[in-house]
Amino acid sequence: MKFYYQFCFRYWKLAFSGVLMTAVLLIGCGQKTSTLETPQMTSLTGTIVEIDDHGNAVTDLEIAPFTERGWKLGDTLEATFETGQKTQIKFVENYGDVPVGDYLGRFSTSTKQFKIAINMGNIAEALKLKNQSKVVLRKVEPSATN
């Protein structure tokens, strides 16, 4: 009889340990872990797929990667083009949200693709941009003011 109780005790101890370990793993996996920002999360690379009739650079970028990075309307982004040129653009909803002559980035209401433009200007001509060239975007953090 003693052997039977020792066997049962060991069995229940093992079963309890397994349940406990499973619970700890499930709870641990369910918790939101803090993620360190990787270079892929701080920048976004796309391709200019078209230069439209107004000289805007239409990219293959869609809204999801912007929201995943926490980028929102009003943010300032730095655009680095394959040619090595860099410019700061304002992420806006409409062209008129920036003064005439300023650089901007916005999503097309019809195609949902991200466009890089100059308000009332031709960015392709100004920066000598071409189809199928790469562009890297990254958010410019506002400087602290006293």
ROKOLKOL-153869 format. One line per 2 residues: number of its first residue (from 1); their letters; for each residue x, y, z of N, C-alpha, C. Coordinates in Angstrom, 3 decimals. Layout:
NUM = a = X,Y,Z,X,Y,Z,X,Y,Z  ...
//
This chain:
1 = mk = 0.810,-1.183,0.000,0.000,0.000,0.000,0.865,1.263,0.000  2.009,1.194,0.736,2.906,2.331,0.798,3.411,2.682,-0.601
3 = fy = 3.755,1.682,-1.392,4.234,1.895,-2.750,3.171,2.607,-3.593  1.924,2.206,-3.432,0.829,2.817,-4.188,0.704,4.301,-3.863
5 = yq = 0.774,4.665,-2.564,0.655,6.073,-2.180,1.851,6.881,-2.663  3.053,6.286,-2.625,4.241,6.984,-3.130,4.112,7.231,-4.636
7 = fc = 3.600,6.229,-5.353,3.398,6.356,-6.791,2.391,7.467,-7.094  1.253,7.474,-6.379,0.218,8.490,-6.593,0.746,9.880,-6.266
9 = fr = 1.494,9.984,-5.156,2.033,11.287,-4.771,2.986,11.806,-5.844  3.857,10.953,-6.351,4.793,11.357,-7.407,4.035,11.728,-8.684
11 = yw = 3.003,10.973,-9.012,2.208,11.234,-10.200,1.527,12.598,-10.083  0.897,12.867,-8.941,0.206,14.147,-8.756,1.199,15.305,-8.704
13 = kl = 2.347,15.074,-8.119,3.383,16.104,-8.064,3.852,16.451,-9.492  4.053,15.428,-10.299,4.462,15.633,-11.685,3.351,16.322,-12.488
15 = af = 2.125,15.877,-12.305,0.994,16.469,-13.024,0.810,17.932,-12.614  0.904,18.215,-11.320,0.757,19.585,-10.837,1.871,20.474,-11.395
17 = sg = 3.092,19.965,-11.419,4.216,20.736,-11.970,3.979,21.046,-13.439  3.469,20.080,-14.191,3.195,20.291,-15.610,2.124,21.346,-15.820
19 = vl = 1.059,21.289,-15.027,-0.018,22.273,-15.131,0.506,23.658,-14.755  1.291,23.722,-13.698,1.853,24.999,-13.252,2.760,25.607,-14.315
21 = mt = 3.629,24.797,-14.897,4.535,25.278,-15.943,3.750,25.766,-17.164  2.720,25.023,-17.552,1.891,25.421,-18.689,1.204,26.756,-18.410
23 = av = 0.671,26.912,-17.203,-0.002,28.158,-16.844,0.970,29.329,-16.878  2.165,29.136,-16.346,3.173,30.203,-16.346,3.539,30.585,-17.776
25 = ll = 3.723,29.609,-18.639,4.053,29.896,-20.034,2.924,30.624,-20.740  1.694,30.180,-20.531,0.560,30.826,-21.181,0.375,32.255,-20.690
27 = ig = 0.518,32.473,-19.404,0.377,33.820,-18.862,1.519,34.694,-19.360  2.711,34.161,-19.368,3.869,34.923,-19.839,3.762,35.279,-21.307
29 = cg = 3.266,34.374,-22.121,3.131,34.643,-23.551,1.988,35.605,-23.825  1.000,35.627,-22.951,-0.134,36.506,-23.153,0.155,37.944,-22.770
31 = qk = 1.177,38.168,-21.983,1.523,39.515,-21.569,2.195,40.251,-22.710  1.907,41.538,-22.820,2.572,42.348,-23.839,4.014,42.556,-23.399
33 = ts = 4.911,42.180,-24.249,6.313,42.362,-23.918,6.782,43.684,-24.481  7.718,44.274,-23.802,8.256,45.521,-24.336,9.184,45.169,-25.481
35 = tl = 8.963,45.817,-26.599,9.784,45.532,-27.758,10.739,46.682,-27.984  11.962,46.342,-28.199,12.933,47.352,-28.552,12.718,47.704,-30.002
37 = et = 12.815,48.987,-30.304,12.639,49.377,-31.695,13.837,48.913,-32.499  13.530,48.260,-33.574,14.583,47.814,-34.469,14.682,48.815,-35.610
39 = pq = 15.775,48.785,-36.351,15.874,49.699,-37.490,14.693,49.564,-38.454  14.131,48.351,-38.573,13.008,48.156,-39.469,11.762,48.879,-38.949
41 = mt = 11.675,49.092,-37.625,10.512,49.766,-37.059,10.691,51.280,-37.018  11.907,51.771,-37.120,12.117,53.211,-37.086,12.188,53.802,-38.479
43 = sl = 12.361,52.961,-39.471,12.374,53.451,-40.849,11.473,52.563,-41.698  11.175,53.062,-42.873,10.270,52.367,-43.779,10.797,52.556,-45.190
45 = tg = 10.997,51.456,-45.898,11.536,51.528,-47.250,10.456,51.190,-48.262  10.384,52.021,-49.289,9.425,51.795,-50.360,10.059,52.073,-51.710
47 = ti = 9.268,51.906,-52.739,9.719,52.127,-54.111,8.788,53.138,-54.776  9.370,54.041,-55.532,8.555,54.958,-56.330,8.054,54.165,-57.527
49 = ve = 6.752,53.975,-57.588,6.164,53.156,-58.657,5.649,53.994,-59.816  5.514,55.318,-59.586,4.991,56.172,-60.647,5.312,57.627,-60.332
51 = id = 5.590,58.368,-61.364,5.631,59.821,-61.282,4.346,60.278,-61.970  3.425,60.867,-61.206,2.128,61.199,-61.804,2.201,62.473,-62.655
53 = dh = 1.074,62.861,-63.208,0.999,64.010,-64.124,1.426,65.328,-63.489  1.377,65.402,-62.172,1.732,66.638,-61.465,3.166,66.606,-60.933
55 = gn = 3.887,65.519,-61.215,5.270,65.397,-60.744,5.387,64.874,-59.329  4.311,64.302,-58.796,4.352,63.691,-57.471,4.963,62.295,-57.567
57 = av = 5.694,61.897,-56.540,6.285,60.563,-56.497,5.310,59.632,-55.778  4.697,58.720,-56.507,3.749,57.757,-55.944,4.537,56.510,-55.552
59 = td = 4.408,56.111,-54.285,5.156,54.955,-53.790,4.251,53.733,-53.649  4.875,52.606,-53.342,4.125,51.379,-53.089,3.754,51.229,-51.610
61 = le = 3.969,52.268,-50.808,3.701,52.205,-49.375,2.219,52.403,-49.087  1.713,51.614,-48.151,0.321,51.708,-47.732,0.269,52.120,-46.268
63 = ia = -0.919,52.341,-45.751,-1.100,52.917,-44.420,-0.658,51.995,-43.272  -0.807,50.682,-43.404,-0.543,49.765,-42.290,0.851,49.945,-41.668
65 = pf = 1.928,50.000,-42.441,3.239,50.181,-41.815,3.375,51.512,-41.074  2.645,52.520,-41.497,2.681,53.816,-40.815,2.049,53.680,-39.432
67 = te = 0.876,53.061,-39.378,0.179,52.927,-38.096,0.926,51.967,-37.169  1.557,50.924,-37.718,2.345,50.002,-36.899,3.486,50.728,-36.194
69 = rg = 4.019,51.749,-36.829,5.127,52.516,-36.262,4.642,53.683,-35.400  3.337,53.890,-35.360,2.787,54.982,-34.573,2.892,56.333,-35.255
71 = wk = 3.176,56.343,-36.553,3.260,57.598,-37.294,1.850,58.098,-37.546  1.665,59.408,-37.433,0.330,59.968,-37.615,0.404,61.303,-38.342
73 = lg = -0.770,61.766,-38.771,-0.850,63.047,-39.464,-0.211,64.133,-38.605  0.544,64.996,-39.251,1.232,66.074,-38.547,2.682,65.761,-38.243
75 = dt = 3.060,64.472,-38.295,4.456,64.096,-38.043,5.360,64.609,-39.163  6.594,64.878,-38.803,7.596,65.237,-39.795,8.409,63.984,-40.098
77 = le = 8.554,63.678,-41.374,9.305,62.507,-41.819,10.500,62.975,-42.643  11.570,62.213,-42.564,12.710,62.468,-43.429,12.670,61.443,-44.546
79 = at = 12.691,61.923,-45.771,12.701,61.044,-46.945,14.107,61.057,-47.521  14.719,59.864,-47.607,16.031,59.719,-48.218,15.841,58.941,-49.510
81 = fe = 16.214,59.556,-50.610,16.003,58.951,-51.918,17.257,58.208,-52.361  17.074,57.314,-53.314,18.165,56.498,-53.845,19.306,57.370,-54.376
83 = tg = 18.988,58.576,-54.795,19.998,59.496,-55.321,20.888,60.063,-54.214  20.518,59.792,-52.943,21.271,60.309,-51.812,20.693,61.590,-51.242
85 = qk = 19.714,62.153,-51.925,19.091,63.382,-51.447,18.181,63.088,-50.262  18.157,64.030,-49.312,17.275,63.927,-48.153,16.443,65.187,-48.084
87 = tq = 15.201,65.003,-47.675,14.334,66.153,-47.451,13.344,65.820,-46.350  12.925,66.824,-45.621,11.904,66.618,-44.603,10.546,66.919,-45.212
89 = ik = 9.616,66.020,-44.932,8.255,66.183,-45.442,7.291,66.145,-44.276  6.193,66.835,-44.412,5.136,66.821,-43.406,4.104,65.788,-43.834
91 = fv = 3.750,64.883,-42.939,2.741,63.860,-43.200,1.372,64.507,-42.974  0.637,64.727,-44.069,-0.622,65.477,-44.009,-1.745,64.734,-44.733
93 = en = -2.946,65.272,-44.583,-4.105,64.699,-45.264,-4.314,65.325,-46.637  -4.095,66.628,-46.743,-4.348,67.357,-47.989,-3.148,68.221,-48.361
95 = yg = -3.026,68.508,-49.629,-1.930,69.361,-50.105,-1.950,70.719,-49.410  -3.129,71.271,-49.221,-3.268,72.593,-48.629,-2.919,72.666,-47.147
97 = dv = -2.576,71.527,-46.538,-2.209,71.520,-45.121,-0.804,72.067,-44.879  -0.066,72.312,-45.972,1.267,72.926,-45.866,1.305,74.136,-46.795
99 = pv = 2.177,75.091,-46.511,2.275,76.255,-47.394,2.745,75.874,-48.803  2.415,76.703,-49.767,2.852,76.496,-51.148,4.381,76.407,-51.163
101 = gd = 4.877,75.401,-51.863,6.321,75.204,-51.974,6.909,74.253,-50.946  6.146,73.870,-49.924,6.644,72.948,-48.902,6.484,71.491,-49.353
103 = yl = 7.389,70.644,-48.849,7.345,69.213,-49.126,6.303,68.556,-48.222  5.626,67.542,-48.762,4.599,66.845,-47.999,4.530,65.386,-48.421
105 = gr = 3.886,64.601,-47.595,3.573,63.208,-47.901,2.144,62.957,-47.498  1.405,62.271,-48.339,-0.006,61.999,-48.059,-0.436,60.723,-48.761
107 = fs = -1.531,60.151,-48.277,-2.096,58.980,-48.928,-3.131,59.408,-49.948  -3.039,58.838,-51.139,-4.013,59.104,-52.192,-5.366,58.564,-51.754
109 = ts = -6.409,59.352,-51.949,-7.745,58.895,-51.574,-8.254,57.813,-52.522  -7.738,57.776,-53.742,-8.229,56.784,-54.703,-7.414,55.491,-54.667
111 = tk = -6.087,55.584,-54.655,-5.258,54.373,-54.726,-4.767,53.898,-53.372  -4.861,54.759,-52.342,-4.394,54.453,-50.984,-2.872,54.298,-50.912
113 = qf = -2.164,54.806,-51.914,-0.710,54.756,-51.919,-0.150,56.077,-51.407  1.022,56.005,-50.774,1.660,57.193,-50.210,2.339,57.978,-51.318
115 = ki = 2.039,59.267,-51.381,2.637,60.166,-52.374,3.549,61.146,-51.661  4.661,61.442,-52.286,5.573,62.469,-51.798,5.520,63.591,-52.822
117 = ai = 5.326,64.819,-52.346,5.054,65.912,-53.268,5.582,67.235,-52.724  5.488,68.244,-53.575,5.683,69.633,-53.189,4.340,70.311,-53.451
119 = nm = 3.832,71.043,-52.463,2.556,71.735,-52.669,2.717,72.754,-53.790  1.967,72.540,-54.853,1.981,73.382,-56.059,3.344,73.336,-56.768
121 = gn = 4.038,72.193,-56.637,5.334,72.050,-57.294,5.502,70.660,-57.871  6.681,70.398,-58.427,6.982,69.134,-59.084,8.208,68.525,-58.403
123 = ia = 7.978,67.593,-57.472,9.082,67.011,-56.709,9.976,66.138,-57.582  9.396,65.474,-58.568,10.191,64.606,-59.440,11.233,65.417,-60.208
125 = ea = 10.811,66.578,-60.693,11.717,67.450,-61.427,12.736,68.099,-60.479  12.265,68.567,-59.331,13.132,69.257,-58.376,14.240,68.350,-57.844
127 = lk = 13.915,67.078,-57.577,14.895,66.153,-57.004,15.389,65.105,-58.005  14.968,65.220,-59.253,15.359,64.288,-60.319,15.035,62.831,-59.941
129 = lk = 13.785,62.620,-59.496,13.338,61.287,-59.088,12.864,60.496,-60.292  13.056,59.187,-60.221,12.673,58.297,-61.315,11.851,57.125,-60.777
131 = nq = 11.062,56.524,-61.677,10.326,55.303,-61.342,11.291,54.222,-60.895  10.802,53.372,-60.009,11.507,52.194,-59.509,12.710,52.533,-58.625
133 = sk = 12.851,53.785,-58.221,13.924,54.103,-57.286,13.397,53.975,-55.857  14.288,53.684,-54.940,13.937,53.446,-53.540,13.852,54.767,-52.779
135 = vv = 13.020,54.743,-51.744,12.922,55.859,-50.806,12.809,55.263,-49.400  13.544,55.857,-48.465,13.494,55.426,-47.076,12.912,56.572,-46.261
137 = lr = 11.887,56.253,-45.488,11.249,57.240,-44.622,11.579,56.919,-43.176  11.791,57.951,-42.392,11.917,57.770,-40.950,11.327,58.995,-40.281
139 = kv = 10.773,58.780,-39.102,10.146,59.879,-38.365,11.223,60.754,-37.740  11.042,62.052,-37.860,11.936,63.011,-37.227,11.310,63.386,-35.899
141 = ep = 12.012,63.097,-34.827,11.490,63.420,-33.494,11.602,64.919,-33.255  10.544,65.508,-32.711,10.606,66.944,-32.441,11.679,67.246,-31.404
143 = sa = 12.362,68.353,-31.584,13.398,68.716,-30.611,12.737,69.287,-29.374  13.363,69.038,-28.244,12.833,69.521,-26.968,13.057,71.032,-26.874
145 = tn = 12.023,71.732,-26.462,12.154,73.173,-26.279,12.025,73.513,-24.806  12.747,74.510,-24.373,12.714,74.886,-22.955,11.667,75.921,-22.707
//
